Amino acid sequence: MKWIKRKNHQKTAPGNRRQMGELKEQLARRYLERQGLQHIDSNYNAPCGEIDLIMNEGNAALVFVEVRHRSQNRYGGAALSVDKRKQQRLQATAQHYLQAHPNRFASCRIDVIAIDGEQIRWIKNALDGF
């Protein structure tokens, strides 16, 4: 098994990272559902990238959700890990989804669920101007 050396010098098995990501996405989905959103799709893949969750808010707004997790806040936390390149990929993937599903929703936005340790922060319209 190949091990990945992380910045904080901890070693994590690739399968464990994927499992942790899936658990955090499930946690984010349950959190958003408790806030009144309905799940539409998970792990939507396009040639330009992936969107973790696609949710419906009030049958009017389509919400694309990027879930980020950091066990430690040492390098700026989960929210700051959505860099410019990731933002561009999210926008392109959201556009791909909208083209594949035209005239379905009145509005849309891209949100980020940032999970730092056990704290969940929902950043609505994280990519303002999308």
Secondary structure, DSSP 8 states (H G I E B T S, - for coil): ---EE-TTS-EE-HHHHHHHHHHHHHHHHHHHHHTT-EEEEEEEEETTEEEEEEEEETTTEEEEEEEEEES--TTSTTGGG--HHHHHHHHHHHHHHHHHSTT--SEEEEEEEEEETTEEEEETTSSTT-
